[in-house]
Amino acid sequence: MAPFRLNRRTLLKGLGAAVALPTLEAMLNTHGTAYAAGGTIPKRFATFFFGNGVVLNKWVPTGTGANWQPSPALAPLAELKDYVNVVTGYMVKTPDRRGHHNGAAGMLSGYPFIEVPANGANYASKFGGPSVDQVAASMIAQGTTFPSIELAISKSIVRGEGPTLQYISHKGPDRPMPQELNPAALFNRIFGSFTPSDTTDPRNQLRSSVLDAVRDDVRRLEGRLGSADRARLDAHLTGISELRQQILALPPEYTSTCTQPTPITQTNTNVNGKEPLEAVSKAMSDLVAMAWACDLTRVASYMFSGSVNGTVFHMLGQTQGNHDLTHDSGKQNQVHDSVVWVVKQFAYLLQRLKATPEANGNLLDNSCILFTSDVCEGLAHSITDYPILVAGRAGGYLKYPGIHVRSTTRENTSDVLLTCLRAVGANVASVGADQGLSNTECAAIKA
């Protein structure tokens, strides 16, 4: 009897609700390398950004090539070392006119920023061209529900110095992509299964769990799947349910801008004046993994903290904003501690992707995630030795196990952007413009 085959766009349906499926073996060819109905396993791309740079002597790993050893700042990635390529010694080539502005625009797009009226601020600017995530989205997002998703964790974002510092995703000079800071809202937008609880409404049971509505469809499908696919489907649906509970457990916020007749639950609300950074970061990472697993989107931008941010890493016992700390030579140990903590959150995202099966591997095998900042070291506003990580295998395009490549000639950071784009199937000839232009890949991190 011919094996059961399933279209990768199949949805579980019931009572007007629908839930997307992860990639199942029944959707794949006999080799597990492509969809049975045609098409290859999709590749995904994300930028993971944090503001104000690192402490370089605690960031750069010892050793180069495959024998590199995680530095103190990269220690949280020790168990994921094979999936991480470390690039150091590279320089943003766009003209160094204004520290954080130049670094953010140059590192994320390869284009020089454009100055705009400051309107009372010290300085203001906008991107000079599309950010690398939007270049990827324009080329690899066809057929997905969301061409890209934009999210942020810390609410301490500089909003008065133009779009360059306020956003990390841009379709062009005048098209910044606002990020979502609320995991519950993003979950609702992506999956359409989260609605506020109202115990007085008889429809509340359906609203509270869309999974109940598709239960009959689940049972019918399970009867036709193999054991591995049944386990994968169960884990996927359990993950949706658990994520919803995690989101509901975050501190709620009720907003006057809500247009619903009854209050809706908001998240990412300060608790005793402190941001719930870890809880929000983990929820957002779970959302990215789920959205990618369902192929609802293939591109994400993840702004953990913005340029010149005042984020307080209170869980480390810190009381000052991060940007102020970076400019105090006597408090660089605190800056380093905060970098380690951010890298730990990045490691959680990678672990979440690695733990999500897909075809003969996992999501991280088919993804490329660029991790970077807006300056090398905040103390000096330097742009000459950028902190860059390129994680994932991108379907075999990127070096595995990962290596540490250190440039001794200050090569162009745009080379790394071009490599990332081509790794996920965006076959562009070049990236950036003017001094930031690159048509040469970072060959060392290619498989």
C-alpha positions in Angstrom: 0.0 0.0 0.0 1.3 3.4 -0.9 2.4 5.5 2.1 0.1 8.2 3.4 1.2 11.7 2.1 0.1 15.0 3.5 0.2 18.4 2.0 2.4 20.7 4.0 -0.3 23.4 4.1 -2.8 21.1 5.9 -4.6 22.7 8.8 -6.5 21.1 11.7 -10.0 22.5 11.5 -13.1 22.5 13.7 -15.9 24.9 14.7 -14.5 27.6 12.6 -11.0 27.4 14.2 -7.8 26.3 12.5 -4.3 25.3 13.7 -1.2 25.0 11.5 0.9 21.8 11.6 4.6 21.3 12.0 6.6 19.6 9.3 5.7 15.9 9.5 7.3 12.9 7.8 4.1 12.4 5.9 4.8 15.7 4.1 8.3 14.7 3.0 9.9 12.6 0.3 11.4 9.2 1.1 14.8 10.9 1.8 13.4 13.5 4.2 15.0 16.3 2.2 12.0 17.8 0.4 8.3 18.0 0.5 6.5 15.1 -1.2 4.2 17.5 -3.1 7.2 19.5 -4.3 9.5 22.2 -2.9 12.5 22.1 -0.5 12.6 22.4 3.2 12.4 26.2 3.8 15.3 28.1 5.3 14.8 30.8 7.9 16.6 33.9 8.9 16.7 36.1 12.0 18.6 39.0 13.4 19.1 39.0 17.2 20.3 42.5 18.3 21.3 44.0 21.6 22.5 47.6 22.2 25.7 49.1 23.4 28.3 46.5 22.5 30.5 44.2 24.6 33.8 44.2 26.5 36.1 42.9 23.8 38.8 41.3 26.0 36.0 39.1 27.4 34.3 38.5 24.1 36.9 37.3 21.6 37.4 33.6 21.9 40.8 32.0 22.3 41.9 30.0 19.3 40.7 30.2 15.7 39.3 27.7 13.3 37.4 24.7 14.7 39.5 24.6 17.9 38.2 27.9 19.3 37.1 27.9 22.9 34.2 30.0 24.2 35.3 33.2 25.9 33.7 34.3 29.2 31.1 36.2 27.3 30.3 33.2 25.1 30.2 30.6 27.9 26.4 30.1 27.7 26.9 28.8 24.1 29.3 26.0 25.1 26.7 23.2 24.5 25.8 24.8 21.2 29.3 25.5 20.0 29.0 23.3 16.9 26.1 25.4 15.6 27.9 28.8 16.1 30.4 30.5 13.9 32.2 33.4 15.6 33.4 36.3 13.4 35.8 38.9 15.0 38.0 41.7 13.7 35.5 42.8 11.1 34.7 46.5 10.7 31.6 48.6 9.7 32.9 50.4 6.6 30.2 53.1 6.3 31.6 56.5 7.5 31.9 56.7 11.2 29.9 59.9 11.8 27.9 59.2 14.8 28.7 56.1 17.0 25.5 54.1 17.6 23.7 55.5 14.6 26.4 54.5 12.2 27.0 51.1 13.8 23.3 50.1 13.9 22.6 51.1 10.3 25.9 49.9 8.9 25.9 46.5 10.7 22.2 45.7 10.0 22.0 47.0 6.4 25.4 47.9 5.0 24.0 51.3 4.0 25.2 54.7 5.5 22.5 56.2 7.6 20.7 59.4 6.6 20.7 62.4 9.0 17.2 63.8 9.7 16.1 66.9 11.7 16.8 66.3 15.4 13.9 68.3 16.7 15.6 69.0 20.0 17.5 65.7 20.3 21.3 65.5 20.2 21.1 63.8 16.8 18.6 61.9 14.6 18.9 59.6 11.6 17.2 56.9 9.5 18.5 53.9 7.7 19.8 54.5 4.2 18.5 51.3 2.8 16.7 48.1 3.7 17.9 46.1 6.7 19.2 42.6 5.9 16.1 40.9 7.4 13.8 42.7 5.0 16.0 41.9 2.0 15.7 38.2 3.1 11.9 38.6 3.5 11.5 40.0 0.1 13.1 36.9 -1.4 12.3 33.9 0.7 8.9 34.7 2.3 6.7 33.9 -0.7 3.7 31.8 0.4 4.0 32.4 4.1 1.3 34.2 6.1 3.7 36.8 7.6 6.6 37.9 5.4 8.4 38.8 8.6 7.8 39.3 12.3 9.4 42.0 14.4 9.7 41.8 18.1 11.5 43.4 21.0 12.0 42.6 24.7 13.2 45.7 26.7 10.9 48.7 26.5 13.7 51.1 27.3 14.0 52.2 23.7 15.3 55.6 22.5 12.5 57.1 20.5 13.7 60.7 20.0 16.7 60.2 17.8 15.0 58.9 14.7 14.1 55.4 13.3 17.8 54.2 13.3 17.8 53.8 17.1 14.1 53.0 17.5 13.9 50.1 15.1 16.2 47.4 13.8 14.0 46.3 10.8 13.6 48.6 7.8 12.2 48.1 4.3 13.9 51.3 3.3 14.8 54.8 4.5 11.2 55.8 5.3 9.7 52.4 6.1 10.7 51.2 9.5 9.0 48.0 10.8 7.7 48.6 14.3 8.4 45.7 16.7 5.9 44.0 19.0 6.8 44.1 22.7 3.9 42.1 23.9 4.1 38.3 23.6 0.4 37.8 24.0 -0.4 40.2 21.2 2.1 38.6 18.9 0.8 35.1 19.7 -2.7 36.3 18.9 -1.6 37.8 15.7 0.3 34.8 14.6 -1.9 31.9 15.7 -5.3 33.6 16.1 -6.0 31.4 19.1 -5.6 33.7 22.0 -8.6 35.7 23.2 -9.3 37.2 26.6 -11.1 35.1 29.2 -14.6 36.2 30.2 -16.3 33.8 32.6 -19.7 35.4 32.0 -19.6 34.6 28.3 -20.9 31.1 27.3 -18.5 31.1 24.4 -15.5 31.4 26.8 -14.6 27.8 26.7 -14.0 27.9 22.9 -12.1 31.2 23.2 -9.9 29.8 26.0 -8.6 26.9 23.9 -8.8 26.7 20.2 -7.2 23.3 20.4 -10.5 21.8 21.8 -12.2 23.0 18.6 -9.9 21.0 16.4 -9.8 17.9 18.5 -11.9 15.8 16.1 -9.6 16.8 13.2 -6.6 15.9 15.3 -8.0 12.4 16.0 -8.7 11.8 12.3 -5.3 12.8 11.3 -3.5 10.8 14.1 -5.2 7.7 12.7 -3.3 8.1 9.4 0.1 9.2 10.7 3.0 7.0 11.7 4.2 6.8 15.3 7.0 9.4 14.8 4.6 11.9 13.3 2.0 11.3 16.0 4.6 12.0 18.7 5.7 15.2 16.8 2.1 16.4 16.4 1.4 15.8 20.1 4.5 17.7 21.1 3.6 20.6 18.7 0.0 20.9 20.1 1.3 20.6 23.6 3.8 23.4 22.9 1.0 25.7 21.7 -1.0 25.0 24.9 2.0 25.5 27.2 3.0 28.7 25.5 -0.5 30.2 25.9 -0.3 29.4 29.6 3.2 30.9 29.8 1.9 34.1 28.2 -1.1 34.3 30.5 1.3 34.0 33.5 3.2 37.1 32.7 2.2 40.3 34.6 -0.9 41.7 33.0 -1.5 45.2 31.7 -4.8 46.8 30.9 -4.7 49.5 28.3 -7.0 52.3 27.6 -6.3 51.9 23.9 -8.0 48.5 23.8 -11.1 48.7 21.6 -12.7 45.5 22.9 -15.8 45.9 25.1 -14.0 44.0 27.9 -10.4 44.3 29.0 -7.8 42.1 27.3 -4.7 40.8 29.0 -1.4 42.5 28.2 2.1 41.4 29.0 5.6 42.8 29.4 4.4 45.0 32.2 7.0 46.1 34.8 6.8 44.5 38.2 7.7 46.8 41.0 9.4 49.0 38.4 11.4 46.2 36.8 11.1 44.8 33.4 10.2 41.0 33.2 13.1 40.5 30.7 13.7 36.8 31.0 10.0 35.8 30.9 9.3 37.9 27.9 12.5 36.8 26.1 11.6 33.2 26.5 8.0 33.7 25.4 9.2 35.5 22.3 11.8 32.8 21.5 9.0 30.1 21.8 6.9 32.1 19.4 9.6 32.4 16.8 10.2 28.7 17.0 6.5 27.9 16.7 6.0 30.3 13.8 8.9 28.8 12.0 7.8 25.3 12.7 4.4 26.0 11.1 6.0 27.9 8.2 3.8 30.9 9.0 6.9 33.1 8.6 10.6 32.6 7.7 12.1 35.9 8.8 12.3 37.5 12.2 14.0 40.5 13.8 14.6 40.1 17.6 15.6 43.3 19.4 16.6 42.3 22.9 17.6 45.9 23.7 17.9 49.0 21.6 20.8 51.3 20.8 21.6 53.7 23.7 19.2 51.8 25.8 18.6 52.4 29.5 17.7 48.8 30.2 18.5 47.8 33.8 19.7 44.3 34.3 18.1 44.1 37.8 18.4 40.3 38.0 22.2 40.9 38.2 21.9 43.3 41.0 22.4 46.3 38.7 20.6 49.6 39.3 21.9 51.8 36.4 20.9 51.8 32.8 23.1 49.8 30.4 24.2 52.7 28.3 25.3 54.7 31.3 27.3 51.7 32.5 29.1 51.3 29.2 30.5 54.8 29.5 31.9 54.3 33.0 35.4 52.8 32.8 35.1 51.5 36.3 31.9 49.5 35.7 32.9 47.4 32.7 32.5 44.2 34.7 28.8 45.0 35.0 28.7 45.6 31.3 30.3 42.2 30.7 27.8 40.6 33.1 24.9 42.0 31.1 26.4 40.7 27.9 26.7 37.2 29.3 23.1 37.4 30.4 21.9 38.4 26.9 24.0 35.6 25.3 22.2 33.2 27.7 18.9 34.4 26.3 20.2 33.9 22.8 21.3 30.4 23.8 17.7 29.7 24.8 16.4 30.6 21.4 19.0 28.3 19.7 18.1 25.5 22.1 14.4 25.9 21.3 15.1 25.7 17.6 17.4 22.7 18.0 14.8 20.9 20.1 12.2 21.3 17.3 12.4 18.4 14.9 12.1 19.0 11.2 12.6 16.4 8.4 15.9 14.5 9.3 17.1 17.3 11.6 15.8 20.3 13.4 14.9 23.9 12.9 18.3 25.1 13.7 19.7 22.9 10.9 17.6 24.9 8.5 18.1 28.4 9.9 20.6 31.2 10.0 20.6 33.7 12.9 22.8 36.8 13.0 23.7 38.0 16.5 25.2 41.4 16.8 25.1 44.9 18.3 25.4 48.6 17.3 29.0 49.2 18.5 32.0 47.0 19.4 32.5 48.6 22.8 30.2 51.2 24.2 32.9 52.9 26.2 34.6 54.0 23.0 31.8 53.8 20.4 34.2 51.7 18.4 33.1 50.0 15.1 36.4 48.3 14.2 36.1 44.9 15.9 32.4 43.9 15.8 30.8 41.2 18.0 29.2 38.9 15.4 27.8 35.4 15.7 26.3 33.4 12.8 24.3 30.5 14.2 22.6 27.6 12.5 23.5 25.5 9.5 21.1 27.0 6.9 20.5 23.7 5.3 24.2 22.9 5.1 25.4 26.2 3.7 27.2 27.3 6.8 30.2 25.7 8.4 29.4 22.9 10.9 30.9 22.4 13.4 31.3 26.2 13.8 34.6 28.0 13.7 36.1 31.2 14.9 37.4 33.4 12.1 39.4 36.5 13.0 40.2 39.1 10.5 43.6 40.8 10.7 42.7 43.3 7.9 39.4 44.7 9.3 37.3 43.2 6.6 33.8 44.5 5.8 30.9 43.4 8.1 28.7 43.5 5.0 30.6 40.4 3.8 28.8 38.6 6.7 25.5 40.0 5.8 25.9 38.8 2.2 26.8 35.3 3.4 23.7 35.2 5.6 21.4 36.2 2.8 22.8 33.7 0.3 22.8 31.0 3.0 19.0 31.2 3.3 18.4 31.4 -0.5 18.3 35.1 -1.1 20.7 35.1 -4.1 21.5 38.8 -4.2 24.6 40.0 -6.0 25.6 42.4 -3.3 24.5 44.1 -0.1 24.8 47.6 1.2 26.1 50.7 -0.7 29.0 53.1 -0.9 31.8 52.2 1.5 29.5 49.5 3.0 28.9 47.7 -0.3 30.0 44.1 -0.4 29.8 41.5 -3.2 32.2 39.2 -1.4 31.1 36.6 1.1 32.8 35.7 4.4 34.1 32.4 2.8 35.5 31.1 6.0 32.1 30.3 7.5 30.8 28.6 4.4 30.6 24.8 4.4 
